[in-house]
Amino acid sequence: MAASDLRDFLERAQTWPEEAQNELVAIASEIESELLGGEYVATQEELRSIDAALASIDRGEFATDAEVAEVFAKFRRG
């Protein structure tokens, strides 16, 4: 992608809804951080999702090995 293509894309992105623009900025920030060798910092939403998953595991709400194998088998067939 040429620099002019990137500029054109960013100009079009300015017409997107604010939520989509925020998502683009977040993704671009992650890419930049990886390029600079920075440490990844999870968003509050990601941290909430992790906490919810851990709480679910603590309650014993997780798939058995057999259930996981069944799902993998199903999607390997397709």
Backbone as CSV, one residue per row, in Angstrom:
resi,resn,N_x,N_y,N_z,CA_x,CA_y,CA_z,C_x,C_y,C_z
1,MET,0.859,-1.172,0.000,0.000,0.000,0.000,0.905,1.234,0.000
2,ALA,0.666,2.107,-0.929,1.439,3.338,-1.038,0.956,4.348,0.000
3,ALA,1.821,5.306,0.308,1.474,6.338,1.284,0.197,7.076,0.866
4,SER,0.021,7.298,-0.441,-1.194,7.997,-0.904,-2.429,7.128,-0.664
5,ASP,-2.291,5.810,-0.809,-3.412,4.906,-0.524,-3.800,4.993,0.946
6,LEU,-2.802,5.033,1.805,-3.058,5.126,3.242,-3.749,6.447,3.581
7,ARG,-3.279,7.536,2.988,-3.918,8.843,3.225,-5.374,8.824,2.757
8,ASP,-5.616,8.247,1.567,-6.983,8.167,1.038,-7.878,7.345,1.965
9,PHE,-7.335,6.228,2.458,-8.095,5.374,3.365,-8.452,6.129,4.637
10,LEU,-7.491,6.832,5.209,-7.741,7.572,6.452,-8.749,8.689,6.236
11,GLU,-8.736,9.294,5.068,-9.750,10.316,4.765,-11.148,9.688,4.740
12,ARG,-11.267,8.518,4.120,-12.571,7.842,4.092,-12.993,7.427,5.492
13,ALA,-12.045,6.992,6.298,-12.348,6.554,7.663,-12.924,7.689,8.497
14,GLN,-12.608,8.922,8.138,-13.140,10.068,8.877,-14.656,10.183,8.719
15,THR,-15.213,9.526,7.714,-16.667,9.570,7.505,-17.379,8.421,8.218
16,TRP,-16.614,7.511,8.797,-17.194,6.361,9.501,-17.846,6.812,10.797
17,PRO,-18.727,5.982,11.334,-19.290,6.268,12.660,-18.164,6.284,13.705
18,GLU,-18.370,7.042,14.758,-17.348,7.217,15.789,-16.869,5.880,16.366
19,GLU,-17.792,4.960,16.585,-17.411,3.658,17.155,-16.428,2.923,16.237
20,ALA,-16.679,2.973,14.927,-15.785,2.320,13.970,-14.425,3.017,13.945
21,GLN,-14.434,4.344,14.032,-13.174,5.084,14.081,-12.371,4.709,15.327
22,ASN,-13.057,4.591,16.455,-12.377,4.215,17.696,-11.755,2.828,17.582
23,GLU,-12.478,1.924,16.935,-11.958,0.569,16.749,-10.719,0.586,15.855
24,LEU,-10.756,1.384,14.799,-9.602,1.507,13.908,-8.391,2.049,14.659
25,VAL,-8.596,3.060,15.474,-7.507,3.631,16.259,-6.941,2.593,17.229
26,ALA,-7.804,1.818,17.862,-7.351,0.791,18.804,-6.513,-0.261,18.094
27,ILE,-6.967,-0.696,16.926,-6.227,-1.705,16.168,-4.891,-1.141,15.699
28,ALA,-4.905,0.073,15.194,-3.661,0.692,14.742,-2.690,0.878,15.908
29,SER,-3.202,1.192,17.065,-2.348,1.344,18.250,-1.702,0.017,18.633
30,GLU,-2.466,-1.073,18.526,-1.913,-2.400,18.816,-0.794,-2.738,17.840
31,ILE,-1.029,-2.464,16.567,-0.012,-2.741,15.547,1.248,-1.933,15.827
32,GLU,1.065,-0.650,16.115,2.214,0.210,16.396,2.981,-0.280,17.624
33,SER,2.254,-0.673,18.645,2.894,-1.166,19.858,3.721,-2.413,19.562
34,GLU,3.185,-3.318,18.744,3.929,-4.521,18.368,5.183,-4.161,17.577
35,LEU,5.052,-3.198,16.674,6.203,-2.790,15.870,7.295,-2.157,16.730
36,LEU,6.888,-1.469,17.782,7.850,-0.811,18.664,8.330,-1.736,19.772
37,GLY,7.792,-2.960,19.793,8.210,-3.913,20.809,7.640,-3.613,22.177
38,GLY,6.539,-2.884,22.202,5.922,-2.519,23.475,5.151,-3.660,24.096
39,GLU,4.818,-3.502,25.338,4.047,-4.499,26.071,2.569,-4.288,25.790
40,TYR,1.844,-5.392,25.569,0.405,-5.309,25.299,-0.340,-5.000,26.594
41,VAL,-1.250,-4.054,26.509,-2.090,-3.708,27.653,-3.530,-3.980,27.262
42,ALA,-4.157,-4.893,27.990,-5.544,-5.262,27.689,-6.485,-4.096,27.973
43,THR,-7.558,-4.023,27.170,-8.581,-3.008,27.404,-9.439,-3.428,28.594
44,GLN,-10.226,-2.499,29.106,-11.127,-2.822,30.213,-12.130,-3.895,29.797
45,GLU,-12.607,-3.830,28.569,-13.554,-4.831,28.074,-12.891,-6.214,28.038
46,GLU,-11.652,-6.277,27.568,-10.937,-7.554,27.540,-10.721,-8.098,28.948
47,LEU,-10.380,-7.221,29.864,-10.165,-7.647,31.247,-11.462,-8.172,31.860
48,ARG,-12.587,-7.522,31.561,-13.882,-8.002,32.059,-14.199,-9.379,31.489
49,SER,-13.897,-9.579,30.202,-14.142,-10.877,29.574,-13.275,-11.962,30.202
50,ILE,-12.040,-11.638,30.482,-11.136,-12.595,31.134,-11.648,-12.929,32.522
51,ASP,-12.046,-11.917,33.283,-12.578,-12.149,34.629,-13.824,-13.031,34.583
52,ALA,-14.705,-12.770,33.611,-15.926,-13.567,33.489,-15.590,-15.019,33.143
53,ALA,-14.617,-15.217,32.265,-14.224,-16.573,31.894,-13.617,-17.309,33.085
54,LEU,-12.778,-16.631,33.841,-12.165,-17.255,35.021,-13.223,-17.603,36.068
55,ALA,-14.198,-16.718,36.246,-15.275,-16.998,37.202,-16.083,-18.209,36.745
56,SER,-16.315,-18.318,35.439,-17.043,-19.455,34.889,-16.281,-20.753,35.153
57,ILE,-14.989,-20.710,34.986,-14.156,-21.892,35.264,-14.219,-22.239,36.746
58,ASP,-14.146,-21.218,37.590,-14.224,-21.452,39.041,-15.539,-22.122,39.426
59,ARG,-16.618,-21.821,38.674,-17.924,-22.425,38.951,-18.045,-23.810,38.319
60,GLY,-16.993,-24.240,37.631,-17.015,-25.548,36.989,-17.718,-25.564,35.651
61,GLU,-17.894,-24.398,35.063,-18.605,-24.285,33.791,-17.611,-24.313,32.623
62,PHE,-17.195,-25.503,32.273,-16.297,-25.625,31.135,-16.568,-26.944,30.428
63,ALA,-16.139,-27.012,29.182,-16.390,-28.205,28.373,-15.457,-29.334,28.806
64,THR,-15.984,-30.542,28.734,-15.161,-31.713,29.021,-14.253,-31.974,27.818
65,ASP,-13.250,-32.805,28.014,-12.362,-33.164,26.902,-13.159,-33.796,25.761
66,ALA,-14.143,-34.622,26.107,-14.974,-35.279,25.086,-15.779,-34.251,24.289
67,GLU,-16.330,-33.235,24.970,-17.105,-32.193,24.279,-16.210,-31.376,23.347
68,VAL,-15.015,-31.079,23.791,-14.077,-30.330,22.949,-13.704,-31.160,21.724
69,ALA,-13.399,-32.436,21.927,-13.051,-33.322,20.813,-14.193,-33.407,19.810
70,GLU,-15.426,-33.457,20.307,-16.600,-33.522,19.435,-16.707,-32.276,18.554
71,VAL,-16.484,-31.116,19.141,-16.562,-29.870,18.373,-15.463,-29.817,17.318
72,PHE,-14.236,-30.174,17.710,-13.146,-30.179,16.730,-13.437,-31.149,15.591
73,ALA,-13.948,-32.314,15.926,-14.271,-33.307,14.899,-15.327,-32.769,13.945
74,LYS,-16.315,-32.097,14.489,-17.401,-31.542,13.668,-16.857,-30.530,12.665
75,PHE,-15.980,-29.652,13.104,-15.487,-28.611,12.206,-14.388,-29.099,11.279
76,ARG,-13.742,-30.180,11.622,-12.747,-30.765,10.715,-13.445,-31.447,9.549
77,ARG,-14.662,-31.961,9.787,-15.421,-32.639,8.723,-15.850,-31.657,7.654
78,GLY,-16.201,-30.434,8.073,-16.782,-29.451,7.167,-15.796,-28.830,6.310
